[in-house]
Amino acid sequence: MPPSSVSTVTPWWRNRRLIPWIVQAAVGLVVLVVVAFLVGNLVRNLTAAGLLLSWSWLGNPAGFDVSETLLPFDASLPYWRALLAGLVNTLRVVLLGLVGATLLGTAVGIASFSSNGLLKRLARIYVELIRNIPLLLQLVFWYFVVFLALPNGTSAIQLPGLVLAKSGLYLAWFSDLWHLQWQGPHLDGGVWHAPLRLTVEFGALLTGLVVYTAAFIAEVVRGGVASVPKGQWEAANSLGFNPLQTLQRIVLPQALRVIVPGLNSQYISLAKNSSLAVACGYADLYSVAETTLNQTGRAVEVVLVLLGSYLVIDLVISALMNGLNHLVQLKER
Amino acid sequence: MRTALPSTPLQRLRRELFSSPLDGLISIGLIGFLLAVVIALVKWALFQAQWAVLQANSTLFAVGRYPLEQQWRLWLLTTLLVAATGLSWGLLRGLPRLDRVHPLWPRNDRIAVAVVLALALLAPLFLKLSWAIQLRWWLEAALLVATRWAAGRWASLVPPPARRLAPLIWPLLYFAGMVLISGGLGLIQVSPSEWGGLLLTLVESSFAILLCFPLGILLALGRRSELPLLRWSSVVYIEFIRGAPLITLLFLGQNILGFLLPGGLAPDRVWRAAWVLTFFAAAYVAEAVRAGLASLPKGQLEAARSLGLPLPQALIHVVLPQALRVALPATVGQFISLLQDTTLLSLIGLLDLLGTARTVMANPAFLGRNAEVYLVLALLFWCCCAALGLGSRALETRLNPTANSAL
């Protein structure tokens, strides 16, 4: 703000240097009063309820089970182990979801530039269909309508290296990493066995998150590719590049500069959306936290743990994507 | 469209689908796939699906456990809304911007009327509503078309002061609607815990959409302010909200809000959720508006200030009208996701559309009827969101200062 000529006759309420300070003081006062009011109430009410902030309950035995954990867990282990198991479950679905959504989203985004009119239109329909239906509705649809309706035993859906049954998703994997022994799913007494088994809850959540986020990523990719001038395609074509080479060597490196920042926000929303896992019965961080609150009544601590964990996940994704962004940006010398 | 190539439909089909052997293969594969999906879906919908789950629970899905003897209030509200919609629609078409040529009945409007009439005719039949209720829906549709026709026809007869006051019917109607729904002013109170289904979804989303917009604008202005305290408090608020999943914030609202306010002051569970949705959406709207503000050249504000306009007036008359026009698509995008986010209320035990669906499904009589209910809900949400998107695009064209297109 340019310094105004302060003359002696300027009254204080029109003083350009004073007004900002008055406004700030007023805003600061209001914020302070509101925060003090809320915190004061919080402390008073928590003291009255005997729930003043404490973390020692985290060491008490949880007494509930967390289904499908990567870390060994049983009901006699303390609450913090339960929350940790939930966090690991969240990270697992987020990591796989990021990979899946990126692959599917990129494919759909590029399909919208296909020379095939049908494929192009189908890609648009996919995006418009998925984006206008709430994610939670899609998750319950995948879980209750698709995955819980899968048949069991011999009538299960068998794909090469993958069996989809109501009792779980069975994947081919190395049964013995040392000797590189590959083993597919096999039926044994009416029950499927495989080196890698995922629950239908996990499968439904992962499918829902991937299909939903891919629609948004497809839009980001489409925008990125569209931002590369058409002349680039034509020039590459006249130099003898085939379409795939053009995409790979000419267009994508330029498009990535637009795509990566857009991906960042989609990745963060995928991480946040994974908290809807509770709708399809998957024990992620939020679902464990909800059970913990119901058992302990420690609302403030549980909410702090939740907010803190998601904030850290968001920040890590942002930091990684900013690093990637740095790599793909035009190097100016 | 984009090419000047010769195009009989057959040639166009050939160019788009079979321009090369690979394209042909892809097309044939996709056509087969699409046919299989459509045939399976139609077969399922006609022969396997049992629609009784929707027919038996249509009232529950529409209004929840709203007391039967008070439902006339909702009918009255619907009628008022329909009349106001027809009126605004007709006035909008009957009074085009002075710089535009605009037909009274553009093609889109004729399509919209056809869709509304078809829906009013078919949806009640499909839901097997009683004749009395079916008749009411027909009358509502007829009222919409009639008010649209009358307002468009005689729009130019409306005196200019009345034209300027016309948009005011909407806020008035909103307050009237809230009174009609919740009671007061001589009407019997209906507790929010008895609202449900579509009614609850619409109340929550409209409340949050209306309030988050001004809040978001204030936050965006705060974030771009030159005063550090204002800027930093806005930044902290926006980033805090955007860093947390909505479900954890709803969880916070249900479990901690009671501790944050003095005893008895904390609102009802339904209103708690509405406030959380509002504060949540405000942070996202703020980012959309901020992008709009950033797109304006700095000279706009400086010019307005140097003409002697005080800052608030410069913002209201010069900066915001331009910034909000740029921010419109992103803001409506946020409104659409807010409408979708109301489904999360079902996770904290409220009976919105999805929550109602989950309770209905828990009834043994309707066990396993998931597909029917969820597909219909998906269709409903899809239509609402797509309509909002279309409306946003229409508004963009109307507000666009240069484009001279008839919508």
Interface residues (C-beta under 8 A of the other chain):
Chain A: M1 P20 V23 Q24 V27 G28 V31 L38 N41 L42 N45 L46 A49 S114 S115 N116 G117 L118 L119 L122 E128 L129 R131 N132 I133 P134 L135 L136 L137 Q138 V140 F141 F144 V145 K272 N273 S275 L276 V278 A279 Y286 A289 E290 L293 A299 V300 V303 L306 L307 Y310 L311 D314 L315
Chain B: E16 L17 S19 S20 D23 I26 S27 L30 I31 L34 E226 L227 P228 L229 L230 S233 G243 A244 P245 L246 I247 T248 F251 L252 N255 I256 G258 F259 L260 L261 P262 G263 I336 Q340 D341 T343 L344 S346 L347 L354 R358 M361 N370 A371 Y374 L375 L377 A378 F381 W382 C385 A386 G389
